[in-house]
Every structure is written in structure tokens, then in C-alpha cells.
Amino acid sequence: MTRLKSMVLWKSILLTALCSLAIFGLWWWGLVHSVETQGRARAEDSLVQVKQIIAREFRRAEVTGNAFGSWWTGEEGRLDGPESLQSVIPFLEKGAIITNLILSRRNGDSACVVRRDGEWNLLLFKAARNPRRFRLEKGRWMPGAGREQEVYDARERFWYRFGAAQAAQAWTPDAYRFFASTVAGFTYAVPIHNADGLLEGVVGVDVSLEELTQLIWENRPTPATRIIITDPAGRLLVPPHVPEMLDPISRYTYHLAPLSPALKQGLMTGRMAGAPGENPRFLDPDKAYVGTSGAFASQGEPRMDLHIAIPKDDLFPGQRRYAVFTFLLALTIVLGVAWTLLDLHRRVVRPMHQLAEETIARPGDPPEAMNFNSDIWELQRVGEKLHLAGRADQERQRLMHQVEQSQRVDSVGVLAPGIVHDVNNQLTMVLGQLGICRTLLEDHPELHAHLQAAEGATTKCAEVLRALMDYSRPDHGSRELLSLNVLVEEAASLLRRVLGPAVRVEEDLARDLPLLFGEPVKLQQVLVNLGLNARDAMPGGGLLRFRTFRFNDRACLEVEDNGCGMGEEVKRRIFEPFFTTKEPDKGTGLGLAMVANIVAAHAGAIQVESQLGEGTVFRIEFPPSLRKREGNTSEEPAGLESPCV
């Protein structure tokens, strides 16, 4: 049968777990997964825009090269002066990434339009020597200073040889470093042929990686976006906008530099951070990025691989704070659900479980074991009724126990007179026979001590029988004022002889004890019985200590041993008649019952403290004497000479 407590507890745990999974699943889908998806979509859109910008600039370079190819054909490639190249100027402002525009004839004549320090310059070479230099001012070519010994033979350059080998215009397949320069880039070569198909010259449009880098940096979707462009061989074409790349010298160094294996692996897996300790680190380690990659592969144009990483904070400002806030809110909801279920369990299920436990409590349990408390009115009322029922059952059990005890005492009272009468008759015969032996053995004085011991034992047996009669039919007997210390000394002296050397008997007596009014023989019987029980608890020997002290004007006695001790069940029944833990032929179970009866007859109280393996302490408290003796009643009787503590 399923218990309510276990069922509700496990279902509460299951419900809390399901709520947690549902809430955190929605949180992850709404604020993590969807943000990642949207961020990746934004990154892909930005990558498409960058591709479009690159394609547009490459097409402008192609338009410029094709236009000058047409001009060459129409003007027959005259490079005599700047006037013939005036039409070049409008094209220069349209190409953001065009660095050089070169027109070279097969005979070595060349016209080079070069951008230097943000200004356009025109150099005219005749047979590749002694250029004339012009500078663009107010839309016209104006003469400028030049170096007379400068030589430029385009026929020796890579781009010219590449273009001369082509049947139609084409881009150089890979980026390369321009002749005697740190600048690198691509060249759009347009070969010029005459009517007979012979090569007249080549038009070259240079696209610089530096200008391409500046263009990409200017068109980043956010200021902190990182864009990196490589060629298919894994060489760096455009570095990201990081502090290490702001210096032109550093950029020139990294242009066309092969990437490290760690950085290549990072680009393949969508990470641009590079290896630890590698310089530069392309991503800020303190930021979270959303990135994507793609290839720029327009027909007839250079192939490039583009990688873009956009910080999430740039795409979704405050998204991290919002995510933390919603996470804490979801956590609060889950904790609230868990607290509600636990509170329900504490206030309803647990009290109901306690009520169920009370209904199956053992009859001997004390009333405190059935204590119940709840702040729910209905449960409190039910608990009170069950508590009253439990107390009534406890009282019934107690009364039944008293009835059983009375029946035992009555049985002893019924049997004791006959038994005592018969035994006393036998003891009288024993004493008579001992008297005859004493008369017959007058000439053997060495045997008189043994006969005297036998007579003493017989007399002691008669006293025990009288104590049994007293237990079954108690009376007040003959009482007198007496000193508890004197009784202890006499009992200790007797026990030292009876218990033997294995048991050490010690006394710790106080001098300020009040006098008692009682029966000396019965009180001696109490001490002797406790001493004999202590001996049985110490089969290998030990310490038996008698201690007297005064407490609240009462005379108190403690009998302590270091024997085997007792458990709770034995302590609870130790004063019951006929209850014993000894073997059947070694005890009757009446000793401690008579002790309790004698103490009660003297208006005293007896308590026991014991732990298994730690010994036992019997504590007896007697009220002060109720009679006054004539004369000096404050002094103790003569014979009390023992030292006291």
C-alpha cells in the first residue's frame, strides 16, 4: 500500500523537476537559442552585404579597365601627353579600391596613374625611361617634379605577362606583392590586340589589399565587428579591426601571411581567437560573438573566404542583463513552486503522517511520543482527539499494570504465611540440632566457631523469611531515631566479609546528615540487597561505593558500582516482584522489590541510573525525622567515628 508521505514527496519532486525543465527550456529557447539563431542570421546578412560591396568595387575596377581598353582601341593607344589621358579622371573617383591604373604598350611606353598619400599622380614613361610627372589638381593634370632616372618597364612585371598571355580580360588568380613594394593586391588585366590579332599592349587596374582593408573596415555592421578575409590557400588578405592592426606597417606584414594551424582550425570551427599566446588575438575574450563564414566566388573574380564575428552586445544591447534577469525570474518561479510544495508537505502531509504514526504507537510509549502540532485547524482538532485517546490508552495500560502488580503481591501474601511457617519449623529443628552438637562438642573448642556461623546463617534465614512476610503484609514494626552513616558503616563491614577481596567496598560519608526515624533491620536489608546485586553485576570484581550527603534537608544515599550496567527495558522493570535477569536457580526477583517496598514504607524515594557497560547508581532520599528525642537531639548517636567528606 502506497503511503501518502512518499507519494506526495516523490510527486512534488517530479513536478518541481518538470516545471524546472519547462521554464528553463523556454528560457533557453527564447533567450539563448533564438538569440543565437537571430544573431547568426544577422551575421549572415552582414556577410552578404560585405560580399556585395566587394563585388561592386571589383566590378568598378573591371568597368574602368574595359573602358580604357575601348579608349585604347579608339585612340590607337596614344600616350603622348596628359591631354590624351584627361578622360581617365572621372573613373578614378568611382573606384574606392583602385590603387593604380597602368597602360603599357608593347614598345615600353607606359602611362601610370598612381594614388599616393591620397592624391592621384600621372607618370608618362617613354620607352620605359625618364618619366614626366603630373599631379591632379582641380580636375586637370598639372606638371609636377619627377626623378629623371626613374625606370618602369611594365613588360617585366607579372601583371603584364599575365595579361599578354590572356585572350580576354581577366583578374590575376591570386593576390601578389607589387614589384619592389610592400603593397599587395590583385590586378585586372585587359589585353589590347590590333585587327590582325597581334598584341598592342595591356591595360592593368591594380586593386590594393590596403584599400580593400580600409573599405571592409568602413563597412562593418558594428564598430566591434571582426571581419577576416583569406584566399583559398589560407593567406591573410584582410585582417580584422584590432589594435594590433591599426598600424600600416603591421598590416603590410600580415598581408599574404599564412595563417597558423590553430587559427585555421578556429576559422573552420567558427572561432577567430587563435591559439593561446598567439599575436594578434582576433577576438576579445571578454565578449560573446555570433559568427559565420562564406566564400566570395563571383564568376571571373578572385576567390576569397570571408569570416565575420559580431558581438552579441552589439546585436542585442542589454541582452546579457535581460538574460540574467529572466534567468533569475525563472529560478525564482521554480524555487517558489518547490517552496509551495515543501510547505504543503510540511503543513499537511507530515502532520497526517504523524497522525498515522500515532495510531500505531506502542501501548507503552510515553505521552510525549505522541505530541502533535499543526497550524491547520482541522488537523489540529484531529490531533488533539488522537492525543486524548492516546493518553486514555496510556492510563488504561498503567492501571492494568498496577492490577497485575497487585495480583502478584496478593499471591505472595497468600503463599508466604504457609511457606514461612513450614520453613521456620525446619529452621527450629536445625537450631535445636546445632544446640545438641554444641553440647556434645564442648571438648572441641576449635569447632565452636563453625557451629556459631551455622547458627548465625540459620538466624539470618529466619530474618529473610520475616522480611518476606513484611513484604506481603507490611507493618511499621519497631522504629527509632537512627543515623544513616552508622547503618552504612555496619552494612559495609558485613559486605566486606561476604563479598570477598575481589570487590572493593568504599565509604564516602557526610557529617551534616539529619537523623532518620525508621527500622534499622529493614534499612540494613536495603543496603545488603543493593550490595549483593552490585556483586552479581561485577563477576570479575570491581568497586562498590556507599556515599551519603544532604540535599534540601533530606538524607541521601548513593550505592554505586562499576559493573555491567542495565538497559532501558531492564531499568523499567527492575522493581517488579519476581522479575530477574539471573538464572532460574540463582534469583527469585524479590530483592529489589523488597528494597523499593522498604524505602516507600519510610516515605523515601529510590531512583536508578545505569548504562550498559558503565555501571549502576541507586539513589535513595529519606525525609528528616518527624520525632524529637529528649535531650540533645542534634548530635548523632555514639559510635559514628568514620571520617566524612
Residue pairs with C-beta under 8 A, 6 or more apart in sequence:
3 353
4 349
4 352
4 353
4 356
5 345
5 349
5 350
5 352
5 353
8 344
8 345
8 349
9 345
9 349
12 338
12 341
12 342
12 344
12 345
15 337
15 341
16 334
16 337
16 338
16 341
19 333
19 334
19 337
20 334
23 330
23 333
23 334
24 330
24 334
26 330
27 326
27 327
27 330
30 326
31 319
31 322
31 323
31 326
31 327
32 323
35 312
35 316
35 319
35 323
36 290
38 315
38 316
39 290
39 310
39 312
39 315
39 316
40 290
40 291
40 292
42 221
42 290
42 310
42 315
43 290
43 291
43 292
43 308
43 309
43 310
44 292
44 294
46 221
46 225
46 308
46 310
47 292
47 293
47 294
47 306
47 308
48 294
49 219
49 221
50 216
50 219
50 227
50 306
50 308
51 294
51 296
51 306
53 215
53 216
53 219
54 212
54 215
54 216
54 296
54 304
55 296
55 298
55 301
57 95
57 96
57 97
57 207
57 212
57 215
58 97
58 171
58 188
58 207
58 298
58 301
58 302
60 94
60 95
60 96
60 98
61 95
61 97
61 98
61 188
61 205
61 207
62 169
62 188
62 205
63 91
63 94
64 91
64 94
64 95
64 98
64 101
64 205
65 169
65 188
65 189
65 190
65 203
65 204
65 205
66 169
66 190
67 91
68 88
68 91
68 101
68 103
68 190
68 203
69 169
69 190
69 192
69 203
71 87
72 103
72 192
72 200
72 201
72 203
73 192
75 84
77 103
77 105
77 192
77 200
77 201
78 84
79 85
79 103
79 105
79 109
79 110
79 111
79 124
81 124
82 122
82 124
82 134
82 141
85 111
85 113
85 122
85 141
86 140
86 141
88 101
88 113
88 122
89 120
89 136
89 139
89 140
89 141
91 101
92 98
92 101
92 113
92 115
92 120
92 136
95 205
96 211
96 215
97 207
97 208
97 211
97 212
97 215
98 115
98 205
98 206
98 207
98 211
99 114
99 115
99 183
99 185
99 206
99 207
99 208
99 210
99 211
100 112
100 113
100 114
100 115
100 178
100 204
100 205
100 206
100 208
101 112
101 113
101 203
101 204
101 205
101 206
102 110
102 111
102 112
102 113
102 154
102 159
102 203
102 204
102 205
102 206
103 110
103 111
103 201
103 203
103 204
104 110
104 111
104 154
104 155
104 160
104 201
104 202
104 203
104 204
105 200
105 201
106 155
106 199
106 200
106 201
107 127
108 125
108 127
108 128
108 153
108 154
108 155
109 125
109 126
109 127
109 128
110 123
110 124
110 125
110 128
110 152
110 153
110 154
111 122
111 123
111 124
111 125
112 122
112 123
112 125
112 131
112 152
113 120
113 121
113 122
114 120
114 121
114 122
114 123
115 121
119 135
119 136
120 135
120 136
121 133
121 134
121 135
121 136
121 144
122 133
122 134
122 135
122 136
122 141
123 131
123 132
123 133
123 134
123 146
123 150
123 152
124 131
124 132
124 134
125 131
125 151
125 152
128 151
128 152
128 153
128 154
128 155
129 150
129 151
130 148
130 149
130 150
131 146
131 147
131 150
131 152
132 143
132 146
133 143
133 144
133 145
133 146
134 141
134 142
134 143
134 144
135 141
135 142
135 143
135 144
136 142
154 160
154 202
154 204
155 161
156 179
157 179
158 172
158 176
158 179
158 187
159 172
159 187
159 189
159 202
159 204
159 206
160 189
160 202
160 204
162 170
162 172
162 187
162 189
163 169
163 170
163 187
163 189
163 190
163 191
163 202
163 203
163 204
164 191
164 199
164 202
166 189
166 191
167 191
168 191
169 188
169 189
169 190
169 191
170 188
170 189
170 300
171 186
171 187
171 188
171 189
171 300
171 301
171 302
172 186
172 187
172 188
172 189
172 302
173 302
173 303
174 231
174 233
174 302
175 184
175 185
175 186
175 209
175 231
175 235
175 237
175 255
175 256
175 302
176 184
176 185
176 256
177 183
177 184
177 256
178 184
178 185
178 206
182 252
183 208
183 209
183 210
183 252
184 208
184 209
184 252
184 255
184 256
185 206
185 207
185 208
185 209
185 210
185 211
185 212
186 206
186 207
186 302
187 204
187 205
187 206
187 207
188 204
188 205
188 207
189 202
189 203
189 204
190 202
190 203
190 204
190 205
191 199
191 202
192 199
192 200
192 201
192 202
192 203
193 199
193 200
194 200
209 237
209 238
209 255
209 256
210 248
210 251
210 252
210 255
212 229
212 237
212 238
213 238
213 239
213 251
216 227
216 229
216 238
217 227
217 241
220 227
220 241
221 310
221 314
222 310
222 311
222 314
222 315
223 314
224 284
224 287
224 310
224 311
224 313
224 314
225 241
225 308
225 309
225 310
225 311
225 314
226 240
226 241
226 242
226 272
226 282
226 283
226 289
226 308
226 309
227 238
227 240
227 241
227 306
227 307
227 308
227 309
228 236
228 238
228 239
228 240
228 267
228 272
228 282
228 306
228 307
229 236
229 237
229 238
229 296
229 304
229 305
229 306
229 307
230 236
230 237
230 259
230 267
230 304
230 305
230 307
231 237
231 302
231 303
231 304
231 305
232 303
232 305
233 258
234 258
234 259
234 264
235 256
235 257
235 258
235 259
236 254
236 255
236 256
236 257
236 258
236 259
237 255
237 256
237 304
239 245
239 251
239 254
239 255
239 280
239 282
240 272
240 282
242 280
242 281
242 282
243 280
244 250
244 279
244 280
245 251
245 254
245 280
259 267
260 274
260 275
260 278
262 274
262 275
262 278
263 272
263 274
263 275
263 278
263 282
266 272
266 273
266 274
267 293
267 305
267 307
270 291
270 292
270 293
271 283
271 291
272 282
272 283
272 289
272 291
272 307
272 309
273 281
273 282
273 283
273 285
274 280
274 281
274 282
282 309
283 289
283 309
284 311
287 311
287 312
287 313
288 311
288 312
288 313
288 320
289 309
289 310
289 311
289 312
290 309
290 310
290 312
290 315
291 307
291 308
291 309
291 310
292 307
292 308
293 305
293 306
293 307
293 308
294 305
294 306
295 303
295 304
295 305
295 306
296 302
296 303
296 304
296 305
296 306
297 303
297 304
312 319
312 320
313 319
313 320
347 374
347 375
347 376
348 376
348 379
351 372
351 373
351 374
351 376
351 379
351 383
352 379
354 372
354 383
355 372
355 379
355 382
355 383
355 386
358 370
358 372
358 383
358 386
358 387
358 390
359 386
361 369
361 370
361 390
363 393
363 394
363 397
364 397
365 394
366 394
367 387
367 390
367 391
367 394
370 386
370 387
370 390
370 391
371 387
372 383
372 384
372 386
372 387
373 380
373 383
374 380
374 383
405 576
405 577
408 576
408 577
408 578
409 471
409 472
409 577
412 468
412 471
412 472
412 577
412 590
413 472
413 473
416 468
416 469
416 471
416 472
416 473
417 469
417 472
419 465
419 468
420 465
420 466
420 468
420 469
423 461
423 465
424 462
424 465
427 458
427 461
427 462
427 465
430 454
430 458
431 455
431 458
431 459
434 451
434 454
434 455
434 458
437 451
438 448
438 451
441 447
441 448
441 451
463 521
463 525
467 522
467 525
467 594
468 590
468 594
470 477
470 522
470 594
471 590
471 593
471 594
471 597
474 597
474 601
476 519
476 601
477 519
477 522
478 519
479 517
479 518
479 519
480 517
480 518
480 519
480 520
481 515
481 516
481 517
481 625
481 627
481 629
481 633
481 637
482 515
482 516
482 517
482 518
482 520
482 523
482 637
483 513
483 515
483 516
483 636
483 637
483 640
484 513
484 516
484 523
484 548
484 555
484 557
484 622
485 509
485 510
485 513
485 548
485 636
485 640
485 642
485 644
486 636
486 637
486 639
486 640
487 520
487 523
487 524
487 527
488 507
488 509
488 527
488 546
488 548
488 557
489 507
489 509
489 640
489 642
490 524
491 524
491 527
491 528
491 531
491 546
492 505
492 507
492 546
494 528
495 503
495 505
495 527
495 528
495 531
495 532
495 544
496 505
498 531
498 532
499 505
499 531
499 535
499 544
502 538
502 540
502 541
502 542
503 534
503 535
503 538
503 541
503 542
503 543
503 544
504 541
504 542
504 543
504 544
505 531
505 544
505 545
505 546
506 543
506 544
506 545
506 546
507 545
507 546
507 547
507 642
508 545
508 546
508 547
508 548
508 645
509 546
509 547
509 548
509 642
509 643
509 644
509 645
510 548
510 549
510 550
510 644
510 645
511 644
512 550
513 548
513 549
513 550
513 555
513 636
514 550
514 553
514 554
514 555
514 624
514 625
515 624
515 625
515 633
515 636
516 523
516 555
516 602
516 622
516 624
516 625
517 625
517 626
517 627
518 602
518 622
519 602
522 598
522 601
522 602
523 598
523 602
525 594
525 595
525 598
526 595
526 598
526 599
526 620
527 546
527 559
529 591
529 592
529 594
529 595
530 559
530 595
530 618
531 544
531 559
532 591
533 591
533 592
534 542
534 544
534 559
534 561
534 563
534 616
535 544
536 582
536 587
537 561
537 563
537 564
537 565
537 615
537 616
538 544
538 561
538 562
538 563
538 564
542 561
542 562
542 563
543 560
543 561
543 562
544 559
544 560
544 561
545 558
545 559
545 560
545 561
546 557
546 558
546 559
547 557
547 558
547 560
548 555
548 556
548 557
548 558
549 556
549 558
550 556
551 621
553 624
554 621
554 622
554 623
554 624
555 621
555 622
555 624
556 619
556 620
556 621
556 622
557 619
557 620
557 621
557 622
558 617
558 618
558 619
558 620
559 617
559 618
559 620
560 615
560 616
560 617
560 618
561 615
561 616
562 614
562 615
563 615
563 616
564 612
564 613
565 610
565 611
565 612
565 613
565 614
565 615
565 616
566 574
566 608
566 610
566 612
566 616
567 612
570 581
571 608
571 610
573 579
574 592
574 608
575 592
575 593
575 595
575 596
575 606
576 589
576 593
577 589
577 590
577 593
578 588
578 589
578 590
578 593
579 589
579 593
580 587
580 588
580 589
581 587
595 606
596 606
599 605
599 606
599 620
602 622
603 622
603 623
604 620
604 621
604 622
604 623
605 620
605 621
606 618
606 619
606 620
607 618
607 619
607 620
608 616
608 617
608 618
608 619
609 616
609 617
609 619
610 616
610 617
